C-alpha cells in the first residue's frame, strides 16, 4: 500500500510540475506577444511622426505590411493592435526587430488641419525631418505611444486650393477624394485642409468639437502631455 502511495505522490508531483511549467510558458508567450504589439505600434508611430509624440495624425484606414510579405488593412488603432497580435501568434519565432510597416500612400492631418498625402518613402522621410526641426513634442514630455491621439468623426468637409469643397462620409471616401483631386491637379502647391468645426473622438471614447486651428493644436498638446 505504501508503495502505491509513493508512486501516486510522485505522479502528483510530476503532474503539478508539468502544469505550472505549462502555465509559465503560456504566460511568457503572452508577454512576448504583447511586447511585440507595443513595439510594433511604437515603430509605426515613429516612422510616421504620428501620435502623442509626433506632429501628425494618421488617417485610417491604412494597410500594414509584415516582414513575410502579408498585409492587413486596419480601420482603427484597436484593429491595428489585433492585427499585430494575430500575426505574432501565427509567427512565434518573430522578434521585435521584425517590425511591420505602413503601406504607402498614406494621409496625415497636421496641427493646423492641413491634409498631407505621402506617396513615397522619401516623402515620409522628409515629413519626419520636418517634425524633428522643432515641431515635435517639447523635451521631456512623453505621451502615449499610440499611432493616433484621436480619431476624426465623419462626415467631414475638405477645402481645396481651387476654392472647391467636398464632403466625405467615411475614411475611405476621404482618401479617395484627396488622391483623386491631387491626380487631377498635379501642379497645385497648396494642400487640402479640413473645414472647421470638426468632431473628434478621444481615447476614452468621448467626443469633442474642435472649432479652429488653435483648439486642434491645444488638443494635440494635451495629448502629448498625457492629459
C-alpha positions in Angstrom: 0.0 0.0 0.0 2.9 2.3 0.9 4.4 1.6 -2.5 1.3 2.7 -4.3 1.1 5.8 -2.2 4.6 6.8 -3.0 4.0 6.3 -6.7 0.8 8.3 -6.6 2.6 11.1 -4.7 5.3 11.1 -7.4 2.7 11.2 -10.1 1.0 14.2 -8.4 4.4 16.0 -8.1 5.2 15.4 -11.7 1.7 16.5 -12.8 1.9 19.7 -10.7 5.4 20.5 -12.1 4.2 20.0 -15.7 1.1 22.0 -15.1 3.0 25.0 -13.6 5.7 24.8 -16.3 3.0 24.9 -18.9 1.4 27.9 -17.3 4.7 29.7 -17.0 5.4 29.0 -20.7 1.9 30.2 -21.7 2.4 33.4 -19.7 5.8 34.1 -21.2 4.4 33.6 -24.7 1.6 36.0 -23.9 4.0 38.6 -22.6 6.1 38.2 -25.7 3.1 38.8 -27.9 2.1 41.9 -26.1 5.7 43.2 -26.1 5.7 42.7 -29.9 2.4 44.6 -30.2 3.7 47.5 -28.2 6.9 47.7 -30.2 5.1 47.4 -33.5 2.8 50.3 -32.5 5.8 52.4 -31.5 7.6 51.6 -34.7 4.7 52.7 -36.9 4.1 55.9 -34.9 7.8 56.8 -35.1 8.1 56.0 -38.8 5.2 58.4 -39.4 5.9 61.0 -36.7 2.3 60.5 -35.6 0.5 60.1 -32.3 1.2 61.8 -29.0 5.0 62.1 -29.6 4.7 63.2 -33.2 3.4 66.1 -35.3 0.7 64.4 -37.4 -2.5 62.4 -37.1 -2.6 59.3 -39.2 -5.8 59.0 -41.3 -7.2 55.5 -41.1 -7.8 53.0 -42.6 -4.3 52.0 -43.6 -2.6 48.8 -44.8 0.1 47.2 -42.8 3.0 45.2 -44.4 4.6 42.4 -42.4 8.1 41.1 -43.0 6.7 37.8 -44.5 5.0 39.9 -47.3 1.5 39.6 -45.9 -0.7 42.7 -45.4 -3.6 43.7 -43.3 -6.0 46.6 -43.6 -7.0 48.2 -40.3 -9.6 50.9 -39.7 -8.8 51.7 -36.1 -5.9 51.6 -33.6 -7.6 48.6 -31.9 -7.8 46.8 -35.2 -4.1 47.6 -35.7 -3.2 46.1 -32.3 -5.3 43.0 -33.1 -3.6 42.6 -36.5 -0.1 42.8 -34.8 -1.2 40.3 -32.1 -2.6 37.8 -34.6 0.4 37.9 -36.8 2.8 37.4 -33.8 0.7 34.5 -32.5 1.0 32.9 -36.0 4.7 33.7 -36.2 6.0 32.8 -32.7 9.7 32.9 -33.8 9.4 36.5 -35.0 11.3 39.1 -32.9 10.7 42.7 -32.1 13.0 43.6 -34.9 10.5 42.1 -37.4 8.7 45.4 -37.5 5.6 45.9 -39.7 5.4 49.0 -42.0 2.8 51.3 -43.4 1.9 50.6 -47.0 2.1 53.9 -48.9 0.3 56.0 -49.9 -1.0 57.3 -46.5 -2.6 60.6 -45.4 -1.9 62.7 -42.3 -3.5 65.8 -40.8 -1.2 68.3 -39.1 -1.9 70.6 -36.1 -3.4 73.2 -38.4 -5.8 70.9 -40.2 -3.7 70.6 -43.3 -4.0 67.3 -45.1 -0.7 65.8 -46.1 -0.6 62.9 -48.6 2.6 60.8 -48.6 3.2 58.5 -51.6 6.9 57.6 -51.3 9.4 56.7 -48.6 11.4 59.8 -49.4 8.3 62.0 -48.7 7.8 60.1 -45.5 11.4 60.7 -44.5 11.0 64.5 -45.3 7.9 64.6 -43.1 9.8 63.1 -40.2 12.7 65.5 -40.7 10.2 68.5 -40.7 8.8 67.2 -37.4 12.2 66.9 -35.8 13.1 70.5 -36.7 11.3 71.9 -33.6 7.8 71.0 -34.4 7.6 67.8 -32.3 6.8 67.5 -28.6 8.6 69.5 -26.0 11.7 68.0 -24.5 10.9 65.8 -21.5 7.2 65.5 -22.5 6.3 62.0 -23.5 2.8 61.0 -24.3 1.4 57.6 -25.1 2.8 55.5 -28.0 -0.4 55.1 -29.9 -0.4 56.0 -33.6 -3.1 58.5 -33.1 -4.2 60.8 -30.3 -7.7 61.0 -31.5 -9.9 59.9 -34.4 -11.9 62.2 -36.7 -15.6 61.7 -36.7 -17.2 61.7 -40.1 -18.8 63.3 -42.2 -16.1 65.8 -42.8 -15.7 68.7 -45.3 -12.4 69.2 -47.2 -11.4 72.5 -48.7 -9.2 72.5 -51.8 -6.9 75.3 -53.1 -9.0 76.0 -56.1 -11.9 77.1 -53.9 -13.9 73.9 -54.2 -15.0 71.7 -51.3 -16.1 68.1 -50.8 -18.0 66.4 -48.1 -16.7 62.9 -47.3 -18.7 60.4 -45.2 -16.0 57.9 -44.2 -12.3 57.3 -44.2 -12.1 55.5 -47.5 -14.0 58.3 -49.2 -11.6 60.8 -47.6 -8.6 59.0 -49.1 -10.2 58.6 -52.5 -11.4 62.2 -52.7 -8.0 63.6 -51.7 -6.0 61.4 -54.0 -8.3 62.0 -57.0 -8.1 65.7 -56.6 -4.3 65.5 -56.4 -4.2 63.4 -59.6 -6.4 65.9 -61.3 -4.4 68.9 -60.0 -0.7 67.8 -60.2 0.6 71.4 -60.3 -1.2 72.5 -57.2 1.2 73.7 -54.5 -1.2 74.2 -51.6 -2.5 71.2 -49.7 -6.2 70.5 -49.0 -7.4 71.3 -45.5 -10.2 70.1 -43.2 -13.0 72.7 -42.7 -13.7 73.6 -39.1 -15.5 72.8 -36.9 -14.7 69.1 -36.8 -15.7 66.5 -34.2 -13.1 64.1 -32.9 -13.3 61.0 -30.7 -10.8 60.8 -27.8 -9.1 57.7 -26.4 -11.7 57.4 -23.7 -14.5 57.1 -26.3 -15.9 60.6 -25.7 -16.3 63.2 -28.5 -15.5 66.9 -28.6 -15.9 69.6 -31.2 -12.8 71.4 -32.4 -13.7 74.9 -33.8 -10.4 76.1 -35.2 -6.6 75.5 -35.6 -5.8 76.8 -32.1 -8.2 74.3 -30.5 -6.7 71.5 -32.6 -3.2 72.4 -31.6 -4.3 72.6 -27.9 -5.9 69.2 -28.2 -2.7 67.8 -29.6 -0.6 69.4 -26.9 -2.8 68.0 -24.2 -2.4 64.5 -25.8 1.4 64.9 -25.7 1.2 65.9 -22.0 -0.9 62.9 -21.3 -3.9 64.9 -20.1 
